[in-house]
């Protein structure tokens, strides 16, 4: 598989997917922390881990990755029912 194909096979935890969705909605780390009732530092760590796993360099690249691989749905764009484990 090429690098682009393997990028889509990244395994994110349910919490990480939840955080990616909130990043895609435009929330700051502080707002994500408040919504999930966790510390901002925990959100910072999750996002750092997510960026590493997805081989993305910033939030914009992360959202592009998430849209490309069907990890998020924005305003009824790119929406599909993903199989759950």
mmCIF file of the N, C-alpha and C atoms, coordinates in Angstrom:
data_MODEL
# 
_entry.id   MODEL 
# 
loop_
_atom_site.group_PDB 
_atom_site.id 
_atom_site.type_symbol 
_atom_site.label_atom_id 
_atom_site.label_alt_id 
_atom_site.label_comp_id 
_atom_site.label_asym_id 
_atom_site.label_entity_id 
_atom_site.label_seq_id 
_atom_site.pdbx_PDB_ins_code 
_atom_site.Cartn_x 
_atom_site.Cartn_y 
_atom_site.Cartn_z 
_atom_site.occupancy 
_atom_site.B_iso_or_equiv 
_atom_site.pdbx_formal_charge 
_atom_site.auth_seq_id 
_atom_site.auth_comp_id 
_atom_site.auth_asym_id 
_atom_site.auth_atom_id 
_atom_site.pdbx_PDB_model_num 
ATOM 1   N N  . UNK A 1 1  ? 0.840   -1.190 0.000  1.00 0.00 ? 1  UNK A N  1 
ATOM 2   C CA . UNK A 1 1  ? 0.000   0.000  0.000  1.00 0.00 ? 1  UNK A CA 1 
ATOM 3   C C  . UNK A 1 1  ? 0.874   1.238  0.000  1.00 0.00 ? 1  UNK A C  1 
ATOM 4   N N  . UNK A 1 2  ? 0.408   2.259  -0.666 1.00 0.00 ? 2  UNK A N  1 
ATOM 5   C CA . UNK A 1 2  ? 1.150   3.512  -0.663 1.00 0.00 ? 2  UNK A CA 1 
ATOM 6   C C  . UNK A 1 2  ? 0.911   4.231  0.652  1.00 0.00 ? 2  UNK A C  1 
ATOM 7   N N  . UNK A 1 3  ? 1.716   5.267  0.926  1.00 0.00 ? 3  UNK A N  1 
ATOM 8   C CA . UNK A 1 3  ? 1.577   6.043  2.148  1.00 0.00 ? 3  UNK A CA 1 
ATOM 9   C C  . UNK A 1 3  ? 0.200   6.629  2.301  1.00 0.00 ? 3  UNK A C  1 
ATOM 10  N N  . UNK A 1 4  ? -0.401  7.100  1.196  1.00 0.00 ? 4  UNK A N  1 
ATOM 11  C CA . UNK A 1 4  ? -1.737  7.686  1.276  1.00 0.00 ? 4  UNK A CA 1 
ATOM 12  C C  . UNK A 1 4  ? -2.781  6.650  1.659  1.00 0.00 ? 4  UNK A C  1 
ATOM 13  N N  . UNK A 1 5  ? -2.634  5.422  1.161  1.00 0.00 ? 5  UNK A N  1 
ATOM 14  C CA . UNK A 1 5  ? -3.607  4.380  1.482  1.00 0.00 ? 5  UNK A CA 1 
ATOM 15  C C  . UNK A 1 5  ? -3.500  3.961  2.939  1.00 0.00 ? 5  UNK A C  1 
ATOM 16  N N  . UNK A 1 6  ? -2.285  3.864  3.456  1.00 0.00 ? 6  UNK A N  1 
ATOM 17  C CA . UNK A 1 6  ? -2.127  3.422  4.836  1.00 0.00 ? 6  UNK A CA 1 
ATOM 18  C C  . UNK A 1 6  ? -2.553  4.507  5.815  1.00 0.00 ? 6  UNK A C  1 
ATOM 19  N N  . UNK A 1 7  ? -2.521  5.772  5.411  1.00 0.00 ? 7  UNK A N  1 
ATOM 20  C CA . UNK A 1 7  ? -2.955  6.842  6.304  1.00 0.00 ? 7  UNK A CA 1 
ATOM 21  C C  . UNK A 1 7  ? -4.409  6.666  6.706  1.00 0.00 ? 7  UNK A C  1 
ATOM 22  N N  . UNK A 1 8  ? -5.230  6.132  5.833  1.00 0.00 ? 8  UNK A N  1 
ATOM 23  C CA . UNK A 1 8  ? -6.641  5.959  6.137  1.00 0.00 ? 8  UNK A CA 1 
ATOM 24  C C  . UNK A 1 8  ? -6.898  4.808  7.093  1.00 0.00 ? 8  UNK A C  1 
ATOM 25  N N  . UNK A 1 9  ? -5.911  3.940  7.273  1.00 0.00 ? 9  UNK A N  1 
ATOM 26  C CA . UNK A 1 9  ? -6.074  2.775  8.130  1.00 0.00 ? 9  UNK A CA 1 
ATOM 27  C C  . UNK A 1 9  ? -5.656  3.055  9.574  1.00 0.00 ? 9  UNK A C  1 
ATOM 28  N N  . UNK A 1 10 ? -5.444  4.305  9.895  1.00 0.00 ? 10 UNK A N  1 
ATOM 29  C CA . UNK A 1 10 ? -5.035  4.696  11.244 1.00 0.00 ? 10 UNK A CA 1 
ATOM 30  C C  . UNK A 1 10 ? -6.114  4.300  12.236 1.00 0.00 ? 10 UNK A C  1 
ATOM 31  N N  . UNK A 1 11 ? -5.692  3.745  13.355 1.00 0.00 ? 11 UNK A N  1 
ATOM 32  C CA . UNK A 1 11 ? -6.630  3.351  14.398 1.00 0.00 ? 11 UNK A CA 1 
ATOM 33  C C  . UNK A 1 11 ? -6.680  4.439  15.467 1.00 0.00 ? 11 UNK A C  1 
ATOM 34  N N  . UNK A 1 12 ? -7.835  5.096  15.560 1.00 0.00 ? 12 UNK A N  1 
ATOM 35  C CA . UNK A 1 12 ? -8.050  6.104  16.587 1.00 0.00 ? 12 UNK A CA 1 
ATOM 36  C C  . UNK A 1 12 ? -9.040  5.560  17.606 1.00 0.00 ? 12 UNK A C  1 
ATOM 37  N N  . UNK A 1 13 ? -8.824  5.905  18.858 1.00 0.00 ? 13 UNK A N  1 
ATOM 38  C CA . UNK A 1 13 ? -9.767  5.504  19.899 1.00 0.00 ? 13 UNK A CA 1 
ATOM 39  C C  . UNK A 1 13 ? -11.069 6.274  19.715 1.00 0.00 ? 13 UNK A C  1 
ATOM 40  N N  . UNK A 1 14 ? -12.107 5.821  20.384 1.00 0.00 ? 14 UNK A N  1 
ATOM 41  C CA . UNK A 1 14 ? -13.390 6.525  20.320 1.00 0.00 ? 14 UNK A CA 1 
ATOM 42  C C  . UNK A 1 14 ? -13.229 7.970  20.787 1.00 0.00 ? 14 UNK A C  1 
ATOM 43  N N  . UNK A 1 15 ? -12.458 8.188  21.847 1.00 0.00 ? 15 UNK A N  1 
ATOM 44  C CA . UNK A 1 15 ? -12.234 9.543  22.363 1.00 0.00 ? 15 UNK A CA 1 
ATOM 45  C C  . UNK A 1 15 ? -11.485 10.386 21.337 1.00 0.00 ? 15 UNK A C  1 
ATOM 46  N N  . UNK A 1 16 ? -10.501 9.805  20.672 1.00 0.00 ? 16 UNK A N  1 
ATOM 47  C CA . UNK A 1 16 ? -9.751  10.545 19.657 1.00 0.00 ? 16 UNK A CA 1 
ATOM 48  C C  . UNK A 1 16 ? -10.646 10.937 18.488 1.00 0.00 ? 16 UNK A C  1 
ATOM 49  N N  . UNK A 1 17 ? -11.503 10.033 18.060 1.00 0.00 ? 17 UNK A N  1 
ATOM 50  C CA . UNK A 1 17 ? -12.447 10.360 16.979 1.00 0.00 ? 17 UNK A CA 1 
ATOM 51  C C  . UNK A 1 17 ? -13.379 11.480 17.433 1.00 0.00 ? 17 UNK A C  1 
ATOM 52  N N  . UNK A 1 18 ? -13.824 11.416 18.675 1.00 0.00 ? 18 UNK A N  1 
ATOM 53  C CA . UNK A 1 18 ? -14.680 12.466 19.234 1.00 0.00 ? 18 UNK A CA 1 
ATOM 54  C C  . UNK A 1 18 ? -13.952 13.813 19.202 1.00 0.00 ? 18 UNK A C  1 
ATOM 55  N N  . UNK A 1 19 ? -12.699 13.829 19.546 1.00 0.00 ? 19 UNK A N  1 
ATOM 56  C CA . UNK A 1 19 ? -11.919 15.063 19.542 1.00 0.00 ? 19 UNK A CA 1 
ATOM 57  C C  . UNK A 1 19 ? -11.699 15.560 18.123 1.00 0.00 ? 19 UNK A C  1 
ATOM 58  N N  . UNK A 1 20 ? -11.418 14.676 17.191 1.00 0.00 ? 20 UNK A N  1 
ATOM 59  C CA . UNK A 1 20 ? -11.274 15.083 15.792 1.00 0.00 ? 20 UNK A CA 1 
ATOM 60  C C  . UNK A 1 20 ? -12.559 15.741 15.307 1.00 0.00 ? 20 UNK A C  1 
ATOM 61  N N  . UNK A 1 21 ? -13.696 15.175 15.667 1.00 0.00 ? 21 UNK A N  1 
ATOM 62  C CA . UNK A 1 21 ? -14.977 15.749 15.273 1.00 0.00 ? 21 UNK A CA 1 
ATOM 63  C C  . UNK A 1 21 ? -15.128 17.165 15.839 1.00 0.00 ? 21 UNK A C  1 
ATOM 64  N N  . UNK A 1 22 ? -14.748 17.362 17.071 1.00 0.00 ? 22 UNK A N  1 
ATOM 65  C CA . UNK A 1 22 ? -14.867 18.685 17.689 1.00 0.00 ? 22 UNK A CA 1 
ATOM 66  C C  . UNK A 1 22 ? -13.872 19.680 17.078 1.00 0.00 ? 22 UNK A C  1 
ATOM 67  N N  . UNK A 1 23 ? -12.682 19.209 16.726 1.00 0.00 ? 23 UNK A N  1 
ATOM 68  C CA . UNK A 1 23 ? -11.720 20.056 16.017 1.00 0.00 ? 23 UNK A CA 1 
ATOM 69  C C  . UNK A 1 23 ? -12.319 20.478 14.682 1.00 0.00 ? 23 UNK A C  1 
ATOM 70  N N  . UNK A 1 24 ? -12.947 19.530 13.978 1.00 0.00 ? 24 UNK A N  1 
ATOM 71  C CA . UNK A 1 24 ? -13.557 19.818 12.679 1.00 0.00 ? 24 UNK A CA 1 
ATOM 72  C C  . UNK A 1 24 ? -14.698 20.820 12.801 1.00 0.00 ? 24 UNK A C  1 
ATOM 73  N N  . UNK A 1 25 ? -15.342 20.865 13.966 1.00 0.00 ? 25 UNK A N  1 
ATOM 74  C CA . UNK A 1 25 ? -16.403 21.841 14.209 1.00 0.00 ? 25 UNK A CA 1 
ATOM 75  C C  . UNK A 1 25 ? -15.849 23.222 14.524 1.00 0.00 ? 25 UNK A C  1 
ATOM 76  N N  . UNK A 1 26 ? -14.523 23.321 14.647 1.00 0.00 ? 26 UNK A N  1 
ATOM 77  C CA . UNK A 1 26 ? -13.884 24.605 14.879 1.00 0.00 ? 26 UNK A CA 1 
ATOM 78  C C  . UNK A 1 26 ? -13.662 24.958 16.337 1.00 0.00 ? 26 UNK A C  1 
ATOM 79  N N  . UNK A 1 27 ? -13.845 24.005 17.240 1.00 0.00 ? 27 UNK A N  1 
ATOM 80  C CA . UNK A 1 27 ? -13.662 24.285 18.659 1.00 0.00 ? 27 UNK A CA 1 
ATOM 81  C C  . UNK A 1 27 ? -12.182 24.389 19.009 1.00 0.00 ? 27 UNK A C  1 
ATOM 82  N N  . UNK A 1 28 ? -11.868 25.274 19.938 1.00 0.00 ? 28 UNK A N  1 
ATOM 83  C CA . UNK A 1 28 ? -10.513 25.383 20.459 1.00 0.00 ? 28 UNK A CA 1 
ATOM 84  C C  . UNK A 1 28 ? -10.283 24.242 21.452 1.00 0.00 ? 28 UNK A C  1 
ATOM 85  N N  . UNK A 1 29 ? -9.030  24.036 21.800 1.00 0.00 ? 29 UNK A N  1 
ATOM 86  C CA . UNK A 1 29 ? -8.733  22.997 22.786 1.00 0.00 ? 29 UNK A CA 1 
ATOM 87  C C  . UNK A 1 29 ? -9.444  23.281 24.105 1.00 0.00 ? 29 UNK A C  1 
ATOM 88  N N  . UNK A 1 30 ? -9.495  24.548 24.497 1.00 0.00 ? 30 UNK A N  1 
ATOM 89  C CA . UNK A 1 30 ? -10.169 24.906 25.745 1.00 0.00 ? 30 UNK A CA 1 
ATOM 90  C C  . UNK A 1 30 ? -11.659 24.559 25.676 1.00 0.00 ? 30 UNK A C  1 
ATOM 91  N N  . UNK A 1 31 ? -12.304 24.879 24.553 1.00 0.00 ? 31 UNK A N  1 
ATOM 92  C CA . UNK A 1 31 ? -13.725 24.578 24.408 1.00 0.00 ? 31 UNK A CA 1 
ATOM 93  C C  . UNK A 1 31 ? -13.983 23.067 24.345 1.00 0.00 ? 31 UNK A C  1 
ATOM 94  N N  . UNK A 1 32 ? -13.065 22.341 23.705 1.00 0.00 ? 32 UNK A N  1 
ATOM 95  C CA . UNK A 1 32 ? -13.186 20.881 23.671 1.00 0.00 ? 32 UNK A CA 1 
ATOM 96  C C  . UNK A 1 32 ? -13.102 20.336 25.099 1.00 0.00 ? 32 UNK A C  1 
ATOM 97  N N  . UNK A 1 33 ? -12.140 20.843 25.863 1.00 0.00 ? 33 UNK A N  1 
ATOM 98  C CA . UNK A 1 33 ? -11.966 20.404 27.246 1.00 0.00 ? 33 UNK A CA 1 
ATOM 99  C C  . UNK A 1 33 ? -13.229 20.657 28.059 1.00 0.00 ? 33 UNK A C  1 
ATOM 100 N N  . UNK A 1 34 ? -13.807 21.841 27.900 1.00 0.00 ? 34 UNK A N  1 
ATOM 101 C CA . UNK A 1 34 ? -15.026 22.174 28.641 1.00 0.00 ? 34 UNK A CA 1 
ATOM 102 C C  . UNK A 1 34 ? -16.182 21.267 28.236 1.00 0.00 ? 34 UNK A C  1 
ATOM 103 N N  . UNK A 1 35 ? -16.330 21.018 26.938 1.00 0.00 ? 35 UNK A N  1 
ATOM 104 C CA . UNK A 1 35 ? -17.435 20.185 26.466 1.00 0.00 ? 35 UNK A CA 1 
ATOM 105 C C  . UNK A 1 35 ? -17.298 18.744 26.949 1.00 0.00 ? 35 UNK A C  1 
ATOM 106 N N  . UNK A 1 36 ? -16.072 18.233 26.962 1.00 0.00 ? 36 UNK A N  1 
ATOM 107 C CA . UNK A 1 36 ? -15.850 16.839 27.356 1.00 0.00 ? 36 UNK A CA 1 
ATOM 108 C C  . UNK A 1 36 ? -15.585 16.689 28.850 1.00 0.00 ? 36 UNK A C  1 
ATOM 109 N N  . UNK A 1 37 ? -15.524 17.811 29.543 1.00 0.00 ? 37 UNK A N  1 
ATOM 110 C CA . UNK A 1 37 ? -15.255 17.822 30.979 1.00 0.00 ? 37 UNK A CA 1 
ATOM 111 C C  . UNK A 1 37 ? -13.947 17.125 31.321 1.00 0.00 ? 37 UNK A C  1 
ATOM 112 N N  . UNK A 1 38 ? -12.907 17.505 30.575 1.00 0.00 ? 38 UNK A N  1 
ATOM 113 C CA . UNK A 1 38 ? -11.546 17.038 30.828 1.00 0.00 ? 38 UNK A CA 1 
ATOM 114 C C  . UNK A 1 38 ? -10.642 18.267 30.819 1.00 0.00 ? 38 UNK A C  1 
ATOM 115 N N  . UNK A 1 39 ? -9.396  18.106 31.205 1.00 0.00 ? 39 UNK A N  1 
ATOM 116 C CA . UNK A 1 39 ? -8.495  19.259 31.239 1.00 0.00 ? 39 UNK A CA 1 
ATOM 117 C C  . UNK A 1 39 ? -8.025  19.624 29.839 1.00 0.00 ? 39 UNK A C  1 
ATOM 118 N N  . UNK A 1 40 ? -7.653  20.892 29.673 1.00 0.00 ? 40 UNK A N  1 
ATOM 119 C CA . UNK A 1 40 ? -7.113  21.350 28.387 1.00 0.00 ? 40 UNK A CA 1 
ATOM 120 C C  . UNK A 1 40 ? -5.829  20.593 28.072 1.00 0.00 ? 40 UNK A C  1 
ATOM 121 N N  . UNK A 1 41 ? -5.038  20.312 29.104 1.00 0.00 ? 41 UNK A N  1 
ATOM 122 C CA . UNK A 1 41 ? -3.789  19.578 28.882 1.00 0.00 ? 41 UNK A CA 1 
ATOM 123 C C  . UNK A 1 41 ? -4.066  18.181 28.319 1.00 0.00 ? 41 UNK A C  1 
ATOM 124 N N  . UNK A 1 42 ? -5.129  17.536 28.780 1.00 0.00 ? 42 UNK A N  1 
ATOM 125 C CA . UNK A 1 42 ? -5.501  16.221 28.240 1.00 0.00 ? 42 UNK A CA 1 
ATOM 126 C C  . UNK A 1 42 ? -5.878  16.353 26.769 1.00 0.00 ? 42 UNK A C  1 
ATOM 127 N N  . UNK A 1 43 ? -6.622  17.395 26.436 1.00 0.00 ? 43 UNK A N  1 
ATOM 128 C CA . UNK A 1 43 ? -6.977  17.634 25.028 1.00 0.00 ? 43 UNK A CA 1 
ATOM 129 C C  . UNK A 1 43 ? -5.708  17.882 24.216 1.00 0.00 ? 43 UNK A C  1 
ATOM 130 N N  . UNK A 1 44 ? -4.809  18.711 24.738 1.00 0.00 ? 44 UNK A N  1 
ATOM 131 C CA . UNK A 1 44 ? -3.542  18.975 24.044 1.00 0.00 ? 44 UNK A CA 1 
ATOM 132 C C  . UNK A 1 44 ? -2.811  17.670 23.751 1.00 0.00 ? 44 UNK A C  1 
ATOM 133 N N  . UNK A 1 45 ? -2.754  16.790 24.743 1.00 0.00 ? 45 UNK A N  1 
ATOM 134 C CA . UNK A 1 45 ? -2.077  15.496 24.562 1.00 0.00 ? 45 UNK A CA 1 
ATOM 135 C C  . UNK A 1 45 ? -2.784  14.627 23.528 1.00 0.00 ? 45 UNK A C  1 
ATOM 136 N N  . UNK A 1 46 ? -4.118  14.585 23.596 1.00 0.00 ? 46 UNK A N  1 
ATOM 137 C CA . UNK A 1 46 ? -4.871  13.805 22.600 1.00 0.00 ? 46 UNK A CA 1 
ATOM 138 C C  . UNK A 1 46 ? -4.585  14.327 21.194 1.00 0.00 ? 46 UNK A C  1 
ATOM 139 N N  . UNK A 1 47 ? -4.632  15.629 21.022 1.00 0.00 ? 47 UNK A N  1 
ATOM 140 C CA . UNK A 1 47 ? -4.426  16.192 19.688 1.00 0.00 ? 47 UNK A CA 1 
ATOM 141 C C  . UNK A 1 47 ? -3.005  15.929 19.201 1.00 0.00 ? 47 UNK A C  1 
ATOM 142 N N  . UNK A 1 48 ? -2.036  16.057 20.073 1.00 0.00 ? 48 UNK A N  1 
ATOM 143 C CA . UNK A 1 48 ? -0.656  15.735 19.697 1.00 0.00 ? 48 UNK A CA 1 
ATOM 144 C C  . UNK A 1 48 ? -0.541  14.284 19.235 1.00 0.00 ? 48 UNK A C  1 
ATOM 145 N N  . UNK A 1 49 ? -1.155  13.368 19.984 1.00 0.00 ? 49 UNK A N  1 
ATOM 146 C CA . UNK A 1 49 ? -1.132  11.948 19.601 1.00 0.00 ? 49 UNK A CA 1 
ATOM 147 C C  . UNK A 1 49 ? -1.856  11.711 18.280 1.00 0.00 ? 49 UNK A C  1 
ATOM 148 N N  . UNK A 1 50 ? -2.981  12.387 18.091 1.00 0.00 ? 50 UNK A N  1 
ATOM 149 C CA . UNK A 1 50 ? -3.760  12.241 16.854 1.00 0.00 ? 50 UNK A CA 1 
ATOM 150 C C  . UNK A 1 50 ? -2.950  12.741 15.660 1.00 0.00 ? 50 UNK A C  1 
ATOM 151 N N  . UNK A 1 51 ? -2.305  13.895 15.804 1.00 0.00 ? 51 UNK A N  1 
ATOM 152 C CA . UNK A 1 51 ? -1.490  14.433 14.711 1.00 0.00 ? 51 UNK A CA 1 
ATOM 153 C C  . UNK A 1 51 ? -0.366  13.468 14.357 1.00 0.00 ? 51 UNK A C  1 
ATOM 154 N N  . UNK A 1 52 ? 0.235   12.854 15.361 1.00 0.00 ? 52 UNK A N  1 
ATOM 155 C CA . UNK A 1 52 ? 1.300   11.879 15.113 1.00 0.00 ? 52 UNK A CA 1 
ATOM 156 C C  . UNK A 1 52 ? 0.747   10.651 14.394 1.00 0.00 ? 52 UNK A C  1 
ATOM 157 N N  . UNK A 1 53 ? -0.350  10.099 14.899 1.00 0.00 ? 53 UNK A N  1 
ATOM 158 C CA . UNK A 1 53 ? -0.939  8.904  14.293 1.00 0.00 ? 53 UNK A CA 1 
ATOM 159 C C  . UNK A 1 53 ? -1.358  9.134  12.849 1.00 0.00 ? 53 UNK A C  1 
ATOM 160 N N  . UNK A 1 54 ? -1.920  10.305 12.575 1.00 0.00 ? 54 UNK A N  1 
ATOM 161 C CA . UNK A 1 54 ? -2.441  10.592 11.234 1.00 0.00 ? 54 UNK A CA 1 
ATOM 162 C C  . UNK A 1 54 ? -1.391  11.208 10.314 1.00 0.00 ? 54 UNK A C  1 
ATOM 163 N N  . UNK A 1 55 ? -0.202  11.434 10.858 1.00 0.00 ? 55 UNK A N  1 
ATOM 164 C CA . UNK A 1 55 ? 0.886   12.042 10.091 1.00 0.00 ? 55 UNK A CA 1 
ATOM 165 C C  . UNK A 1 55 ? 0.463   13.373 9.487  1.00 0.00 ? 55 UNK A C  1 
ATOM 166 N N  . UNK A 1 56 ? -0.286  14.149 10.264 1.00 0.00 ? 56 UNK A N  1 
ATOM 167 C CA . UNK A 1 56 ? -0.689  15.486 9.847  1.00 0.00 ? 56 UNK A CA 1 
ATOM 168 C C  . UNK A 1 56 ? 0.064   16.497 10.700 1.00 0.00 ? 56 UNK A C  1 
ATOM 169 N N  . UNK A 1 57 ? 0.267   17.697 10.152 1.00 0.00 ? 57 UNK A N  1 
ATOM 170 C CA . UNK A 1 57 ? 1.113   18.676 10.828 1.00 0.00 ? 57 UNK A CA 1 
ATOM 171 C C  . UNK A 1 57 ? 0.341   19.713 11.625 1.00 0.00 ? 57 UNK A C  1 
ATOM 172 N N  . UNK A 1 58 ? -0.962  19.855 11.352 1.00 0.00 ? 58 UNK A N  1 
ATOM 173 C CA . UNK A 1 58 ? -1.737  20.887 12.043 1.00 0.00 ? 58 UNK A CA 1 
ATOM 174 C C  . UNK A 1 58 ? -3.219  20.544 11.960 1.00 0.00 ? 58 UNK A C  1 
ATOM 175 N N  . UNK A 1 59 ? -4.035  21.392 12.586 1.00 0.00 ? 59 UNK A N  1 
ATOM 176 C CA . UNK A 1 59 ? -5.473  21.127 12.670 1.00 0.00 ? 59 UNK A CA 1 
ATOM 177 C C  . UNK A 1 59 ? -6.140  21.122 11.299 1.00 0.00 ? 59 UNK A C  1 
ATOM 178 N N  . UNK A 1 60 ? -5.713  22.006 10.419 1.00 0.00 ? 60 UNK A N  1 
ATOM 179 C CA . UNK A 1 60 ? -6.309  22.058 9.081  1.00 0.00 ? 60 UNK A CA 1 
ATOM 180 C C  . UNK A 1 60 ? -6.023  20.756 8.333  1.00 0.00 ? 60 UNK A C  1 
ATOM 181 N N  . UNK A 1 61 ? -4.781  20.316 8.392  1.00 0.00 ? 61 UNK A N  1 
ATOM 182 C CA . UNK A 1 61 ? -4.421  19.052 7.726  1.00 0.00 ? 61 UNK A CA 1 
ATOM 183 C C  . UNK A 1 61 ? -5.165  17.878 8.367  1.00 0.00 ? 61 UNK A C  1 
ATOM 184 N N  . UNK A 1 62 ? -5.356  17.947 9.680  1.00 0.00 ? 62 UNK A N  1 
ATOM 185 C CA . UNK A 1 62 ? -6.098  16.888 10.371 1.00 0.00 ? 62 UNK A CA 1 
ATOM 186 C C  . UNK A 1 62 ? -7.543  16.828 9.893  1.00 0.00 ? 62 UNK A C  1 
ATOM 187 N N  . UNK A 1 63 ? -8.193  17.981 9.770  1.00 0.00 ? 63 UNK A N  1 
ATOM 188 C CA . UNK A 1 63 ? -9.583  18.004 9.300  1.00 0.00 ? 63 UNK A CA 1 
ATOM 189 C C  . UNK A 1 63 ? -9.660  17.499 7.859  1.00 0.00 ? 63 UNK A C  1 
ATOM 190 N N  . UNK A 1 64 ? -8.713  17.899 7.033  1.00 0.00 ? 64 UNK A N  1 
ATOM 191 C CA . UNK A 1 64 ? -8.689  17.388 5.644  1.00 0.00 ? 64 UNK A CA 1 
ATOM 192 C C  . UNK A 1 64 ? -8.553  15.861 5.648  1.00 0.00 ? 64 UNK A C  1 
ATOM 193 N N  . UNK A 1 65 ? -7.658  15.348 6.492  1.00 0.00 ? 65 UNK A N  1 
ATOM 194 C CA . UNK A 1 65 ? -7.470  13.898 6.603  1.00 0.00 ? 65 UNK A CA 1 
ATOM 195 C C  . UNK A 1 65 ? -8.771  13.237 7.046  1.00 0.00 ? 65 UNK A C  1 
ATOM 196 N N  . UNK A 1 66 ? -9.406  13.810 8.065  1.00 0.00 ? 66 UNK A N  1 
ATOM 197 C CA . UNK A 1 66 ? -10.633 13.229 8.608  1.00 0.00 ? 66 UNK A CA 1 
ATOM 198 C C  . UNK A 1 66 ? -11.751 13.219 7.571  1.00 0.00 ? 66 UNK A C  1 
ATOM 199 N N  . UNK A 1 67 ? -11.854 14.259 6.791  1.00 0.00 ? 67 UNK A N  1 
ATOM 200 C CA . UNK A 1 67 ? -12.861 14.298 5.728  1.00 0.00 ? 67 UNK A CA 1 
ATOM 201 C C  . UNK A 1 67 ? -12.538 13.273 4.639  1.00 0.00 ? 67 UNK A C  1 
ATOM 202 N N  . UNK A 1 68 ? -11.278 13.205 4.264  1.00 0.00 ? 68 UNK A N  1 
ATOM 203 C CA . UNK A 1 68 ? -10.863 12.273 3.214  1.00 0.00 ? 68 UNK A CA 1 
ATOM 204 C C  . UNK A 1 68 ? -11.157 10.829 3.583  1.00 0.00 ? 68 UNK A C  1 
ATOM 205 N N  . UNK A 1 69 ? -10.971 10.487 4.857  1.00 0.00 ? 69 UNK A N  1 
ATOM 206 C CA . UNK A 1 69 ? -11.123 9.107  5.288  1.00 0.00 ? 69 UNK A CA 1 
ATOM 207 C C  . UNK A 1 69 ? -12.447 8.832  5.977  1.00 0.00 ? 69 UNK A C  1 
ATOM 208 N N  . UNK A 1 70 ? -13.387 9.776  5.896  1.00 0.00 ? 70 UNK A N  1 
ATOM 209 C CA . UNK A 1 70 ? -14.728 9.543  6.419  1.00 0.00 ? 70 UNK A CA 1 
ATOM 210 C C  . UNK A 1 70 ? -14.817 9.474  7.932  1.00 0.00 ? 70 UNK A C  1 
ATOM 211 N N  . UNK A 1 71 ? -13.911 10.153 8.617  1.00 0.00 ? 71 UNK A N  1 
ATOM 212 C CA . UNK A 1 71 ? -13.920 10.134 10.083 1.00 0.00 ? 71 UNK A CA 1 
ATOM 213 C C  . UNK A 1 71 ? -14.849 11.188 10.669 1.00 0.00 ? 71 UNK A C  1 
ATOM 214 N N  . UNK A 1 72 ? -15.180 12.217 9.883  1.00 0.00 ? 72 UNK A N  1 
ATOM 215 C CA . UNK A 1 72 ? -16.074 13.277 10.361 1.00 0.00 ? 72 UNK A CA 1 
ATOM 216 C C  . UNK A 1 72 ? -17.103 13.599 9.288  1.00 0.00 ? 72 UNK A C  1 
ATOM 217 N N  . UNK A 1 73 ? -18.149 14.251 9.720  1.00 0.00 ? 73 UNK A N  1 
ATOM 218 C CA . UNK A 1 73 ? -19.236 14.702 8.862  1.00 0.00 ? 73 UNK A CA 1 
ATOM 219 C C  . UNK A 1 73 ? -19.458 16.175 9.176  1.00 0.00 ? 73 UNK A C  1 
ATOM 220 N N  . UNK A 1 74 ? -19.363 17.037 8.177  1.00 0.00 ? 74 UNK A N  1 
ATOM 221 C CA . UNK A 1 74 ? -19.551 18.468 8.393  1.00 0.00 ? 74 UNK A CA 1 
ATOM 222 C C  . UNK A 1 74 ? -20.742 18.962 7.594  1.00 0.00 ? 74 UNK A C  1 
ATOM 223 N N  . UNK A 1 75 ? -21.738 19.505 8.275  1.00 0.00 ? 75 UNK A N  1 
ATOM 224 C CA . UNK A 1 75 ? -22.898 20.101 7.616  1.00 0.00 ? 75 UNK A CA 1 
ATOM 225 C C  . UNK A 1 75 ? -23.477 19.187 6.538  1.00 0.00 ? 75 UNK A C  1 
ATOM 226 N N  . UNK A 1 76 ? -23.639 17.921 6.886  1.00 0.00 ? 76 UNK A N  1 
ATOM 227 C CA . UNK A 1 76 ? -24.191 16.911 5.978  1.00 0.00 ? 76 UNK A CA 1 
ATOM 228 C C  . UNK A 1 76 ? -23.325 16.659 4.744  1.00 0.00 ? 76 UNK A C  1 
ATOM 229 N N  . UNK A 1 77 ? -22.064 17.074 4.789  1.00 0.00 ? 77 UNK A N  1 
ATOM 230 C CA . UNK A 1 77 ? -21.118 16.777 3.711  1.00 0.00 ? 77 UNK A CA 1 
ATOM 231 C C  . UNK A 1 77 ? -20.222 15.654 4.206  1.00 0.00 ? 77 UNK A C  1 
ATOM 232 N N  . UNK A 1 78 ? -20.010 14.667 3.356  1.00 0.00 ? 78 UNK A N  1 
ATOM 233 C CA . UNK A 1 78 ? -19.127 13.557 3.676  1.00 0.00 ? 78 UNK A CA 1 
ATOM 234 C C  . UNK A 1 78 ? -19.725 12.658 4.751  1.00 0.00 ? 78 UNK A C  1 
ATOM 235 N N  . UNK A 1 79 ? -21.044 12.619 4.829  1.00 0.00 ? 79 UNK A N  1 
ATOM 236 C CA . UNK A 1 79 ? -21.696 11.824 5.874  1.00 0.00 ? 79 UNK A CA 1 
ATOM 237 C C  . UNK A 1 79 ? -21.984 10.421 5.369  1.00 0.00 ? 79 UNK A C  1 
ATOM 238 N N  . UNK A 1 80 ? -21.654 9.487  6.205  1.00 0.00 ? 80 UNK A N  1 
ATOM 239 C CA . UNK A 1 80 ? -21.987 8.101  5.902  1.00 0.00 ? 80 UNK A CA 1 
ATOM 240 C C  . UNK A 1 80 ? -22.043 7.350  7.216  1.00 0.00 ? 80 UNK A C  1 
ATOM 241 N N  . UNK A 1 81 ? -22.716 6.262  7.194  1.00 0.00 ? 81 UNK A N  1 
ATOM 242 C CA . UNK A 1 81 ? -22.775 5.426  8.390  1.00 0.00 ? 81 UNK A CA 1 
ATOM 243 C C  . UNK A 1 81 ? -21.540 4.545  8.411  1.00 0.00 ? 81 UNK A C  1 
ATOM 244 N N  . UNK A 1 82 ? -20.716 4.750  9.406  1.00 0.00 ? 82 UNK A N  1 
ATOM 245 C CA . UNK A 1 82 ? -19.510 3.946  9.528  1.00 0.00 ? 82 UNK A CA 1 
ATOM 246 C C  . UNK A 1 82 ? -19.821 2.733  10.401 1.00 0.00 ? 82 UNK A C  1 
ATOM 247 N N  . UNK A 1 83 ? -19.283 1.603  10.031 1.00 0.00 ? 83 UNK A N  1 
ATOM 248 C CA . UNK A 1 83 ? -19.527 0.404  10.852 1.00 0.00 ? 83 UNK A CA 1 
ATOM 249 C C  . UNK A 1 83 ? -18.936 0.593  12.238 1.00 0.00 ? 83 UNK A C  1 
ATOM 250 N N  . UNK A 1 84 ? -19.649 0.126  13.224 1.00 0.00 ? 84 UNK A N  1 
ATOM 251 C CA . UNK A 1 84 ? -19.114 0.182  14.588 1.00 0.00 ? 84 UNK A CA 1 
ATOM 252 C C  . UNK A 1 84 ? -18.633 -1.199 14.974 1.00 0.00 ? 84 UNK A C  1 
ATOM 253 N N  . UNK A 1 85 ? -17.657 -1.215 15.856 1.00 0.00 ? 85 UNK A N  1 
ATOM 254 C CA . UNK A 1 85 ? -17.068 -2.507 16.273 1.00 0.00 ? 85 UNK A CA 1 
ATOM 255 C C  . UNK A 1 85 ? -17.987 -3.248 17.207 1.00 0.00 ? 85 UNK A C  1 
# 
